[in-house]
Amino acid sequence: GHLATFNFTALKQGKFLYALDGETEERAFTGVPGITIEVPFDKTIAEQHGGEFWRQKLNCPSFSHAGTTPSSVYNFDGCSLLEIDEARSVLKCSCDHTTDFASGIDPNQAVCGDGVLATASEECDDGNRVEADGCDNSCKIERALGFDCAGSPTSICCGPCPAGSFRSGCTALISTIATADRSVGTCEPCAVGFFKADNAATLSYQ
């Protein structure tokens, strides 16, 4: 066997399991309960590529004989992260096959709070995990508080104003406007003779 030379997202490579007849052994292990591997990683480079959420996006891409490009030769199918041992600079992963393995940042890994909406698992992602700002710490829209959110990749949320005022200029939900140009608007005082109760959608005359 040999150590593959392709450097996935510039992270260190580590070959811990390799078969002389890789294709045959890879097929033989398909569907078999996971095997555990350890792969070295470089924390500094992981932080550069993964940013604040590098720990959530770090994983063990594996070599695929069917791949034709660097991004498909090493992919994240078949392995899942079990543990990050920062003291030893090692990842522990569970994989369902044997081949060459590496360490890398998975760009498709959904992480709540990273400002990239993952429609399969998130209702919103406003780039933080702050409560009561429209998108909660599990990336669910806080509709019970009167908020609604839209936009991609980063969600924009509009919410209620205090009693006696109303929200003006909220364009977060207008799909014809680019997300970067949308606004949450401002809270403006109600005109004399009008009022708005908490969470009410319209002004009422008094």
N, C-alpha and C positions, 0 to 999 in steps of 0.2 A: 504494500500500500504506500501512499504518499500523502503529504500534506498539500491540500489545494492552495493555489497561489492567489485566487480571487479574494480581494479584501472587501467584504460586505460593509458598506457605509463607513469604511476606514477604521473599523474596529478589529481587534486582534482575532486571529483565527486559532482554533484548537481542534486537532483531530484526536478523538478518543476511541472511536470505533470505526473500523474500515474493513471491508471485505475485498478480497482479491477479485471476486466476481460480484461487484457491487450490485448490478442490476438484479441478478438472481437472488441474492440474499435480501435485498430491499423488498422484493416481491414476497419473499418467504415470511418476512416479519410484518407485513401489512395485516392489520387487524389483531395482532398479538398484543396482550396487555403491555403497557409502557415500560421501556427500559430507562434507567436513570443515567444521565451523562453529566460530566462537569466540563465547562468550557471557560477559558480565561477571558477577561474583558478589561478594557482600559477605562477607568472612571472618568478621566478628563475628557477623552474623546466622546464617551457616552453622553456627558453633560453638554458638550458642544452640539451634538446632533439631536439630542432629545430634549434639551432645555430643562425647564423646571420639572417636567414629568418624565424624566429619563428612566426612573425606576419602574414606572408603569408601562413603558414602551419597550424596555429591553427584553430580548428574547433570544432563542437559539435557532437561527435559520439553518436549514440543512441542504446538502447538495442533492440536486435532482438530475438524474441522467437524461430526463426528457427535456430539460431546459435548453433554450437556444440563445438566450441573451443573459448578461450578468444578473439582471433582476429576476429572471426565471430559473437560472441555474441554482441560485440560492434563494429559497423561499421559506416562509414561516409555516407551511402546512406540515402537520404531523408532530410538532413539538409544542410543549407548553412549559412556561417558566414555573419552577417550584420554589426557588430560593435565590436571593442575591447575597453572596458572602463577600461583603466589601473588604473585610480584613484580609482575605486571601485573593481578592480580585478574581473571583470565580462565580460563574452562573451554574446552578443546578437545574437541569431540565428533564422532563419526561418526554420521551419520543417513542413512536410506534414502529421504528425501523432503524436499521444500521446503515450508516454512510459517513461522509465527512460532515462535521458540524462547525459552526462559527458563532460569534456573538454579534448582535446587531440591533439597531433601533427599528421597530416595526412601524412604518408610517401610517398603517391602517388600523392600529390599535386605538380603540375609542377610549378617551380619558375625560371624564367630566371635569370641566373647569379649564380646559386647554384652549377654549375659544374656537374649536372646530366642531361643528354640529355633526353628530353621528346619528343619522335618521333612524337607524335600526334599534338604537338603545337610548337615545336622548330626545326629549321634547324640545330642549333648548340648551344652549351653551353660550353664556355671556362672558366667558373668560375668567370666571372666579367661582368660588364656592360659598359666596356670601348669601345669607338668608335675607328674605324680605326685600329683595331688589328685583323681583320678577321671575328669577330662575334660581331655584333652591340648590342646596349642596348635593343633590342627587340628579341635577339637571332635569327637573320637572317644573313646568310652568306653575307659578303660584296663583292660580285662578281664584282660589278662596279669598285671596287678599285683593282681588280686583285687577290683577295683571294679565296681560297677554303679550306674547313674544313671537317674533318672526325674524327671518333673515338668515343668510348662510354665506360664509362659514360661521361667522360670529353672530349670535342672536342679539337683537335689540328689543328691549322690553318697555312697554308703557304701562303705567299704573295709575291708581286713583290719586287725587289730590285731597288735602284736608277739607273738611266741611267748610263751606263758604267760599270755595275756590273751584276752578275747573281747569282741566288740562287743555292747553291750546298748542297746536302745531305738531301733534304726534303723527309721524309718518312711518312708524315702525312696521305697520301691517300693510302698507301699500306695496304690492309686489312689483309694480311697474317702476319703482324707484330702486336704484342699486343700493345694496345694503350699506355701503360706505357712505351714502348720501342721506340715509334715513336719520330721523331725529326723534328723541323722546319728548320733545316739546318742553313747555314750561307750565307751571301752575299760575293761573291768573285769578285775581279776586273777582267774585261775582258782582255784577252791576247792582246798584241799589234797587231793591224790590225783587231780586231773584236770589235763590239759594240752591245749593246742591248738597244733598245728604251724602255721607260716606258711601263709596262704591256705586253711586247712581250714575247712569249713563248720560242723563240729560239734565238741563236746568229746569227748575220749577219756579212758577211765579208766586210771590207771596204778597 
